[in-house]
Amino acid sequence: MPGTAAQAAKHIPTARRRGRILLAESAELAQTGASVANIYYDPGAARAAKVQALFSRIAPRYDLINDVQSLGLHRLWKRRVIQLARPRPGEHALDLCCGTGDLALALARRGAQVIGLDFNERMLAAAKRRAAAFRPRAGTPPPSPAAPSEAPPAALRFVRGDAQCLPFPDASFDLVTIGYGLRNLASWEAGLGEMQRVARPGGRLVVLDFGRPDNALWRRLYFAYLRRLVPCLGWLFCGSASAYAYILESLQHYPAQHGVAAAMRGHGLANVRVLSLLGGVMAINYGEKPGPSLSPCQGRNGLARMPG
Ligand SMILES: C[S@@+](CC[C@H](N)C(=O)[O-])C[C@H]1O[C@@H](n2cnc3c(N)ncnc32)[C@H](O)[C@@H]1O
């Protein structure tokens, strides 16, 4: 947990700065002429640009606010993702929409050779800072040829790219994870399709994201929390209420755990499971690409296309 009150207070923008940011947000809204409820949500062609703008704005305080809004619970949920992904030393793992890199780093600490991919430079810069002190386990095999060849050899590397059009050949990874990413894609279906494509036969796919509780009363309380309290935290800690009001907006356009499970089955994944956390407030979707599990040295003879 980060976190003494004094540390948190240091991150709270001054009232004057918050005022300036609110004005900037209103101007942004006026410029887009958007009639949608949230300036960072666009159902059409501008979706990716708006999501980029959102994460560029919140990147410096992303980790802090994650801890605050989930009371640190996101760390436990991410631990569950790692348990389900079952990384083994030497396996090749891909963490999509890696953000500041906590899942990627956790996979690498288990001895996997990990690529974290994200399209936002500021989030990736934070991931690289966080990973700077990381040292691969002794005896970790050399990096995968599926990784971009220009990159220096390491058991953990970060690349910039679009999760909907991955710069890797088919069947490159033993496991593919995505934390709070699928919901942010212009097409979550395309993202899931790419996860399935780059997974090797026998590979594991794990998706963590906000969920939709089945219980109507709990769902109303939770949506009220996302609608009322979370934007206040966004405003307080990073000067942007809209950036955090976006969570509910994006969730309302996302099929959540049951829809993702149905799509996983539609892709022919095996052992599809849904793990509902806190009564469905958060959810982990799990599936396995059918087919034999190959040895770590087989099936990787193509070089990656570098993201443009
Ligand atoms: C909510 S953050 C999640 C970060 C991290 N995985 C975590 O669990 O805390 C979502 C991330 O998805 C990235 N993202 C959104 N759309 C993307 C896309 N099309 N391709 C790659 N990354 C994307 C954003 O830049 C951001 O870093």
The ligand as an SDF file (V2000), in Angstrom:
LIG
                    3D

 27 29  0  0  0  0  0  0  0  0999 V2000
   -6.9320    0.7230  -16.4960 C   0  0  0  0  0  0  0  0  0  0  0  0
   -5.3290    0.5830  -17.1850 S   0  0  0  0  0  0  0  0  0  0  0  0
   -4.8270   -0.9930  -16.6300 C   0  0  0  0  0  0  0  0  0  0  0  0
   -3.3670   -1.0670  -16.2450 C   0  0  0  0  0  0  0  0  0  0  0  0
   -2.9260   -2.3420  -15.5770 C   0  0  0  0  0  0  0  0  0  0  0  0
   -3.1250   -3.4900  -16.4280 N   0  0  0  0  0  0  0  0  0  0  0  0
   -3.6200   -2.5700  -14.2650 C   0  0  0  0  0  0  0  0  0  0  0  0
   -4.2000   -3.6390  -14.1010 O   0  0  0  0  0  0  0  0  0  0  0  0
   -3.5810   -1.7160  -13.3930 O   0  0  0  0  0  0  0  0  0  0  0  0
   -5.7150    0.3050  -18.8740 C   0  0  0  0  0  0  0  0  0  0  0  0
   -4.5150    0.3540  -19.7720 C   0  0  0  0  0  0  0  0  0  0  0  0
   -4.9190   -0.0530  -21.0720 O   0  0  0  0  0  0  0  0  0  0  0  0
   -4.1670    0.6740  -22.0210 C   0  0  0  0  0  0  0  0  0  0  0  0
   -4.8720    0.5770  -23.3040 N   0  0  0  0  0  0  0  0  0  0  0  0
   -6.0950    1.0180  -23.6200 C   0  0  0  0  0  0  0  0  0  0  0  0
   -6.3810    0.7280  -24.8990 N   0  0  0  0  0  0  0  0  0  0  0  0
   -5.3220    0.0780  -25.3990 C   0  0  0  0  0  0  0  0  0  0  0  0
   -5.0240   -0.4990  -26.6560 C   0  0  0  0  0  0  0  0  0  0  0  0
   -5.9000   -0.4510  -27.6760 N   0  0  0  0  0  0  0  0  0  0  0  0
   -3.8520   -1.1210  -26.8190 N   0  0  0  0  0  0  0  0  0  0  0  0
   -2.9470   -1.1830  -25.8160 C   0  0  0  0  0  0  0  0  0  0  0  0
   -3.1610   -0.6380  -24.6030 N   0  0  0  0  0  0  0  0  0  0  0  0
   -4.3410   -0.0270  -24.3910 C   0  0  0  0  0  0  0  0  0  0  0  0
   -4.0950    2.0650  -21.4170 C   0  0  0  0  0  0  0  0  0  0  0  0
   -3.0430    2.8220  -21.9710 O   0  0  0  0  0  0  0  0  0  0  0  0
   -3.8860    1.7510  -19.9460 C   0  0  0  0  0  0  0  0  0  0  0  0
   -2.5430    1.7130  -19.5990 O   0  0  0  0  0  0  0  0  0  0  0  0
  1  2  1  0
  2  3  1  0
  2 10  1  0
  3  4  1  0
  4  5  1  0
  5  6  1  0
  5  7  1  0
  7  8  2  0
  7  9  1  0
 10 11  1  0
 11 12  1  0
 11 26  1  0
 12 13  1  0
 13 14  1  0
 13 24  1  0
 14 15  1  0
 14 23  1  0
 15 16  2  0
 16 17  1  0
 17 18  1  0
 17 23  2  0
 18 19  1  0
 18 20  2  0
 20 21  1  0
 21 22  2  0
 22 23  1  0
 24 25  1  0
 24 26  1  0
 26 27  1  0
M  CHG  2   2   1   9  -1
M  END
$$$$
